Amino acid sequence: MTSHHAQALLSLGTYLRAHDYRFMTVTPSTHRRINRRPGNERALDLRGIFGWSRPFAADDVAPELLALMREARILAQDGSLLRSTLRASSLGDMLVFHSAFPTDEHDAVFFGPDTYRFVGTMGRAFPWLGSGPVRALDIGCGAGAGALAIARHFPHAEVVGADINTRALALSVVNARLAGLDNLTVQHSDLFDSLEGDFDLIVSNPPYVLDPSELPYRHGGGMRGAELSVRIVKESLAHLRRGGSLMLYTGVAIAGARDDFLESIRPELERVCDHWTYDELDPDIFGGQLGEPGYEDVERIAAVWLHAIRR
């Protein structure tokens, strides 16, 4: 994304806010179901274009809006109609640009209900941090939701959003500028490979399912998708300053009574942390995933939250 395209996207975000745009992004299955309802074949308003990712006719939108979309290079042809290649979701009083539905591209930038659970739980944990971090990291930041929330709540902190997806980093920069945040920077990195120094706060909402296409925003690797989350916990603890916090939201495939993810990280947590908590936020998410290969003996996928404080 060039600076010209970024500026056009920023102007588009300002336009949406000026027109009181709000949209809460739903799960892909709900999105698909709502769009299949009669009358939802094409967009009739801003929410249809930038929330529901529906095609629209050029004559149905304001010329100013169409010009901004062309400048930002987010217009795609859909038969005789047009379609936005980005969505915009509400996150508190902020707007966050991310990939349009469906997110099939290898470099798709995902945002959805997991994002809301992640940011909401993190916000409720902020009182644990007192005056807050000096240096914070959102590892695998995607569109930057976690980093944005930290930068907004702790304006004195230096906040870094790191990801292997350059498209995600470009959108994070635009989203930070749209929110008026100047304490957030981005870094291209495969976990901690390109990062320097330690942090007072590390947060992450990594991919955690088995994805046959191995899309980076979905595929969590081995251990039924938990491999990446295990790596993030162990590497994060090694990059935390004394008294620093790791906050992780992820999904765990549960087979029987055993939580393999928790048992994999427990020894390291007990070795280097004075205090840690691990909670199930939702016992049953992504139920449709259980019909996919690799989940034959899995009973449920649980949304879990880990907060660990480095000794």
C-alpha positions in Angstrom: 0.0 0.0 0.0 1.5 3.3 -1.1 1.3 6.4 1.0 -1.2 7.8 -1.5 -3.5 4.8 -1.2 -3.2 4.9 2.6 -4.2 8.5 2.7 -7.2 7.8 0.5 -8.2 4.9 2.8 -7.8 7.2 5.8 -10.0 9.8 4.1 -12.5 7.0 3.4 -12.5 6.1 7.1 -13.1 9.8 8.0 -16.0 9.8 5.5 -17.6 6.7 7.1 -17.3 8.2 10.6 -18.8 11.5 9.4 -21.8 9.5 8.2 -22.3 7.7 11.5 -21.2 4.3 10.1 -21.2 1.4 12.6 -21.0 -2.3 12.0 -20.4 -5.3 14.3 -18.8 -8.1 12.3 -20.4 -11.5 12.7 -19.1 -15.1 12.2 -18.6 -16.2 8.6 -21.5 -18.6 8.9 -23.9 -15.9 10.1 -22.6 -13.5 7.4 -23.3 -16.1 4.7 -26.8 -16.8 6.1 -27.8 -13.1 6.3 -26.5 -12.3 2.8 -28.6 -15.2 1.4 -31.9 -13.7 2.6 -34.1 -12.3 -0.1 -33.4 -8.6 -0.6 -29.8 -8.8 0.5 -28.4 -9.6 -3.0 -26.8 -6.2 -3.3 -25.9 -3.3 -1.1 -28.3 -0.4 -0.5 -26.3 1.6 2.1 -22.9 2.0 3.6 -23.3 -1.0 5.9 -24.2 -3.2 2.9 -21.0 -2.1 1.1 -18.4 -2.0 4.0 -20.0 -4.4 6.5 -21.8 -7.1 4.6 -19.5 -7.0 1.6 -22.4 -6.9 -0.9 -22.0 -5.8 -4.5 -23.4 -2.4 -5.5 -24.0 -0.2 -8.6 -21.7 2.8 -9.1 -24.8 5.0 -9.5 -26.1 4.0 -6.1 -23.3 5.7 -4.1 -22.1 9.2 -3.7 -19.5 10.3 -6.3 -17.2 11.4 -3.5 -17.3 8.0 -1.9 -16.7 6.2 -5.2 -13.7 8.4 -5.9 -12.2 7.7 -2.5 -12.6 3.9 -3.0 -10.9 4.2 -6.4 -8.0 6.2 -5.0 -7.6 3.6 -2.2 -7.7 0.8 -4.8 -10.3 -1.2 -2.9 -12.8 -1.5 -5.8 -13.3 -4.9 -7.5 -15.6 -5.8 -10.4 -18.4 -8.2 -9.6 -20.1 -8.9 -12.9 -21.9 -5.6 -13.8 -21.6 -4.4 -10.2 -18.7 -3.3 -7.9 -17.6 -4.6 -4.6 -15.3 -3.3 -1.8 -12.2 -5.4 -1.1 -12.2 -4.2 2.5 -14.7 -4.1 5.4 -14.8 -1.6 8.2 -15.8 -2.8 11.7 -16.7 -0.9 14.9 -14.4 -1.5 17.9 -15.7 0.8 20.6 -15.6 4.2 19.1 -12.9 3.2 16.6 -13.3 1.9 13.1 -11.0 -0.9 11.9 -10.4 -1.8 8.2 -9.9 -5.4 7.4 -10.5 -7.9 4.6 -13.9 -8.2 2.8 -16.0 -11.3 3.1 -15.2 -14.1 2.2 -11.6 -14.1 3.5 -10.2 -16.6 1.0 -6.9 -14.9 0.2 -3.6 -16.1 1.6 -2.9 -12.6 3.0 -6.5 -12.0 4.3 -6.7 -9.8 7.3 -9.4 -11.3 9.6 -11.6 -9.6 12.2 -14.6 -11.1 13.8 -16.3 -12.2 17.1 -13.0 -13.6 18.4 -11.5 -10.2 18.1 -14.3 -8.7 20.2 -13.8 -11.4 22.9 -10.1 -10.8 22.8 -10.2 -7.1 23.1 -13.0 -7.1 25.7 -11.3 -9.6 28.0 -8.0 -7.7 27.7 -9.7 -4.4 28.6 -11.2 -6.0 31.7 -7.7 -7.2 32.7 -6.1 -3.7 32.3 -6.7 -2.8 35.9 -4.2 -5.5 36.8 -1.5 -3.4 35.1 -1.7 -0.4 37.3 -0.3 2.7 35.5 0.3 0.4 32.5 3.2 -0.8 30.4 6.1 1.2 29.1 6.5 -1.0 26.1 3.8 -3.4 24.8 3.5 -5.8 21.9 0.6 -7.3 20.0 2.1 -10.4 18.4 0.2 -11.5 15.2 -1.6 -8.2 15.3 -3.7 -8.6 12.1 -5.6 -5.4 11.6 -4.2 -4.1 14.9 -7.3 -4.5 17.2 -5.3 -5.5 20.3 -2.5 -2.9 19.7 -5.1 -0.2 19.1 -6.9 -1.0 22.4 -3.6 -0.8 24.4 -2.4 2.4 22.7 -5.8 4.0 23.4 -5.9 3.0 27.0 -2.3 3.7 27.8 -1.3 6.7 25.7 2.1 6.9 27.4 3.1 3.4 26.2 5.2 2.5 23.2 3.0 -0.1 21.4 4.3 -2.4 18.7 2.1 -4.5 16.4 3.9 -7.4 14.8 2.8 -9.7 12.0 4.2 -11.7 9.1 1.4 -10.3 6.9 2.5 -7.0 5.3 -1.1 -6.3 4.2 -2.1 -6.6 7.9 0.6 -4.2 8.9 -0.4 -1.6 6.3 -4.0 -1.7 7.5 -2.8 -1.4 11.2 -1.0 1.8 10.3 -4.1 3.2 8.7 -6.3 2.1 11.6 -4.0 3.7 14.1 -4.0 7.0 12.2 -7.8 6.9 11.8 -8.0 6.5 15.6 -5.6 9.4 16.2 -3.0 7.3 17.9 0.7 8.2 17.5 2.1 5.7 20.0 1.6 2.6 17.8 4.2 1.3 15.3 4.3 -1.9 13.3 7.1 -4.4 12.7 7.2 -7.2 10.1 8.2 -10.3 12.2 7.6 -14.1 12.4 6.8 -14.1 16.1 9.9 -12.6 17.8 12.4 -13.2 14.9 12.7 -9.5 14.0 11.9 -7.9 17.3 14.4 -6.4 19.7 14.3 -5.8 23.4 11.8 -6.9 26.1 8.2 -5.8 26.9 6.1 -5.1 29.9 3.0 -6.4 28.2 2.6 -9.0 25.4 -0.9 -9.8 24.0 -1.9 -12.2 21.2 -5.0 -13.6 19.5 -3.4 -16.3 17.3 -5.0 -18.6 14.7 -5.9 -21.9 16.4 -7.8 -24.2 14.0 -6.6 -26.9 11.6 -7.0 -25.4 8.1 -6.4 -27.7 5.1 -5.4 -24.6 3.0 -3.1 -23.4 5.8 -4.3 -19.9 5.5 -2.0 -17.9 7.9 -4.9 -16.2 9.7 -6.6 -19.5 10.4 -4.1 -22.3 10.7 -2.6 -22.9 14.1 -0.4 -25.9 13.2 -0.1 -29.2 15.0 -1.7 -30.3 18.3 -5.1 -29.8 16.6 -4.2 -26.1 16.0 -2.6 -25.4 19.3 1.0 -25.5 18.2 1.3 -21.8 17.4 -0.3 -20.8 20.7 2.2 -22.9 22.6 5.1 -21.3 20.8 3.7 -17.8 21.5 3.4 -18.6 25.2 6.9 -19.9 25.6 8.6 -17.3 23.4 6.6 -14.4 25.0 7.6 -15.4 28.5 11.2 -15.3 27.5 10.7 -11.7 26.2 8.8 -10.3 29.2 10.4 -8.0 31.7 10.2 -8.9 35.4 6.6 -8.2 36.5 5.4 -8.1 32.9 2.1 -9.7 31.7 1.3 -12.1 28.9 -2.4 -12.0 27.8 -3.4 -14.7 25.3 -6.8 -15.4 23.8 -7.0 -18.6 21.8 -9.1 -21.6 21.0 -8.4 -25.1 22.3 -9.6 -28.4 20.9 -10.8 -30.5 23.9 -10.8 -34.3 23.6 -12.3 -35.9 26.7 -11.3 -34.3 30.0 -7.8 -33.3 29.0 -6.6 -29.9 27.8 -3.4 -30.6 25.9 -2.7 -27.0 25.4 -2.7 -26.2 29.1 -0.6 -29.3 29.9 2.0 -28.2 27.3 2.4 -24.7 28.8 1.9 -25.5 32.5 5.6 -26.4 33.2 6.9 -23.2 31.8 4.3 -21.1 33.5 5.1 -22.6 36.9 8.8 -22.2 36.3 8.9 -18.5 35.4 5.6 -16.9 36.7 4.6 -15.8 40.2 1.0 -15.7 39.2 -1.1 -17.0 36.3 -4.7 -17.6 35.5 -6.3 -19.7 32.8 -10.1 -19.5 32.1 -12.6 -20.9 29.6 -14.5 -17.9 28.3 -16.8 -20.0 26.1 -16.9 -23.8 26.3 -18.1 -24.3 22.7 -17.1 -22.2 19.7 -16.7 -23.0 16.0 -18.8 -26.2 16.4 -18.9 -26.5 12.6 -15.1 -27.1 12.7 -15.6 -30.5 14.4 -16.7 -32.0 11.1 -13.4 -31.3 9.5 -10.4 -33.7 9.2 -8.2 -33.8 12.3 -11.1 -33.3 14.8 -12.5 -36.8 14.8 -12.0 -37.3 18.5 -12.5 -33.7 19.6 -15.7 -33.0 21.6 -15.5 -29.2 21.6 -13.4 -26.1 20.9 -13.2 -23.8 23.9 -12.2 -20.1 23.9 -9.6 -19.7 26.6 -7.8 -16.8 28.2 -4.4 -16.9 29.8 -2.9 -14.1 31.9 0.6 -14.8 33.2 2.9 -12.5 35.2 6.6 -13.0 34.8 8.6 -13.5 38.0 
